[in-house]
Amino acid sequence: RARECSVSASTCSSNCSSGGNSLSFTVAPVACRTVRKAAAKPAVSGRPLACCLQERWFVGAAPNPHAMVATTRPFATAAMVEASPPLESIRNVAIIAHVDHGKTTLVDQLMKQSGMGLKVTERMMDSKDLEQERGITILSKATRISWNGYVFNIVDTPGHADFGGEVERVLSMVDGVVLLVDMVEGPKAQTKFVLQKALAHKKMKAMVVVNKVDRPQVREHGEVENEIFDVFMQMASSEDQLEYPTLYASGKQGFCAKSLEEARSQSRPTDLLALYETIRDHVPPPQPEEVDAAILAADEKGRGFSMLVSQMDRLAALGPTVTGKIFSGQVAKGDKIIAKSLQGETVASGKVKEVTVVQGVERTPMKKAVAGDIVSVSVTGFVPQWTQTITSNPKVSSIACSPIDPPVVSVKASVNDSPLAGKDGKHITMHAISERLVKEASTNPAIEVAQSPQRDFFEIRGRGEMQLGILVEEMRREGYEMTLSPPSVVVVPDENGNMQEPWEDVQIEVNSEHTSAIIDRMATRNAKITEMAASGDRQILRFEIATSSFLGARSWVRELSGGTAVVVSEFKELRPVGPAPPRDRNGVLISNTLGTATAVDLSKAAGRLGTIFIPEGTPVYPGMIFGESNDKSDIDTNVARKHDGYRAASNFTAAEKKLEQALTYILPDEKLEVTPKRVCMRKAILDATDRKVAMKDRSKMVQ
């Protein structure tokens, strides 16, 4: 058998034999090949080869599973990690940045150049299908990288504001952060958000990597650095946090330098050595919490083990799994553990089913983990909850937990009751929807789920329409059918009982010719412009706006700008509930017949009535929305007639809406039907006559 991996080492060889069998290793500048010369299992120092692989022995090195030097490499396929490495060799660090500034690409390069022999694919950490399709990170993920005798526990985090909860929950696991900033774009709104959350931890060490220095656009020397320093001045919780190193890198090309001049020179580095060394030197090793002597005496096995539930997953074959930093003590498979609330009460008990670590993207079992290391602990007997502390002794104190920002947007999910219900999905009952939503809430702290008193719908709360849209899209692909209400903001009472609604800071970067149209449209939604700045031929507009008024804004901003605008928003504060935003949408085209939409009827409607949302061949039913009318009135018409073929259809293009676009498009008297095969808008009341009666009743109530 042969194993090959890229290495940068001089040629060397080592032979060992036992019972006439030999195993030879050859390490060359390009490839390393291990050749098995005999059919019998060879042994090294009396130990089987399988044990060497499991314990990750190295050529010319002692059998330390974590020791590594530049001229050696570990086996890439380890069956088990014996124990945590020495505390002084551990570095726990998170990669944080604005969306699309290159976090995941940089992590790919860190894994590729670590010397671990990992087969790295593009954006390997983005393992979910939706992450690959949309090019964004949705979930925070931790991985372990060994480099030059050190172990880097690296946490890749999302950059989009809707998934900010993923960033907040993992910051308690790390001792340092690498802030990535685009060389041309500079710090953005989400850059400030994630840095503020990180620097709220006073002992957090930050370092800056100015990424994409190979981009052709050039800014004045020191301009981006000054903007970054201004952000640190606003966010730092101690003077020490203002002393941060700055590196210059290209995650795509895989190099990093300690100065911009070096990064742009002909003799620039070809690797990330500067980044590895800066993490090693700037980020301190973890400091375990001290454990009382009485607890140590009573708990010899766990030695006061404690871990905060920071990240929760349900893994196949392992079950409920907590990923986080061990604050104190040690843990191994089979240990008895309990769960404690923030108030210190014991709420559950169980056992450790498995202790694992992720190396690259492969999960590896671990015999024992100690304080300071980031590991995954799978439990049996109970399901851990957010903010809980799992510990081996009831006298160990609960770990303090920083609250995350509250959800601001909600939708109501109920069973699909359209005429086509049940034809596409396999999970169509309220019970099935309930189980899936409860499962999501148990693993995602930024999602809240509440059932209505009548048990006829579930209210799903999240950070934004994208986060809710991602959840619904995942459920749709899993075979769920449901009906969704339009999104609404989450209002909460203040101490005097007055209702308050969320407001957001919104930044829109747009070409100069579209600036006036954007400002006028935002003004109609009662937005307040706070800043306007030029950046080349583009304008950066900053607004304050109520979340209720901003819902759906990304769609029309995209249309007004021809898809060139960049929109970023973040939660600002709660303010008294204001007037409802004005309706700025036209009426809709509604099918009045059950059947299949034909090209002839759709082309006629496109020519006379408005914009078409569906292609020909789409199943339709009475009350289903298939387009937008040219004026404010709704129009019921038939687009499923049977034709003899003597009429030719004129050309038309269907402006199909994706799930999030459709969700923010619909009005309170409309719903969104979601199935594995269809995403279609419809009226809440399907029958046209019943809709007219309901409209008259509403008019009388207003009068």
Secondary structure, DSSP 4 states (H G I P E B T S, - for coil): -----------EEEEEEETTEEEEEEE-SS-EEEEE--SSPPEETTEEHHHHHHTT--TTS-S-SS---TT----S--S-EEEPPPGGGEEEEEEEESTTSSHHHHHHHHHHTTSS---PPTTTT--SHHHHHHT---S-EEEEEEETTEEEEEEE---SGGGHHHHHHHGGG-SEEEEEEETTT-S-HHHHHHHHHHHTSTT-EEEEEEE-TTSS----TTHHHHHHHHHHHHH-SSGGGG---EEEEETTTTEEESSHHHHTSTT--SSSHHHHHHHHHHSPPP-PPP--HHHHHH-TTTSS-EEE--EEEEETTTEEEEEEEEEESEEETT-EEEEE-TTS-EEEEEEEEEEEEEETTEEEEEEEEETT-EEEEEEESS---TT-EEESSTTSPPPP-PPPPPP-EEEEEE---STTTTSS-SB-SHHHHHHHHHHHHHH-TT-EEEE-TTSS-EEEEESSHHHHHHHHHHHHHTTB-EEEPPPEE--EE-TTS-EEEEEEEEEEEEEGGGHHHHHHHHHHTT-EEEEEEEETTEEEEEEEEEHHHHTTHHHHHHHHHTT--EEEEEEEEEEE--PPPPP----EEEE-SSEE--HHHHHHHHHHTEEE-S-TT-EE-TTBEEEEESSSS-EEE-------S-SPPPP----PPPHHHHHHH--TTEEEEE-SS-EEEEESS-SHHHHHHHHHHHHHHH-
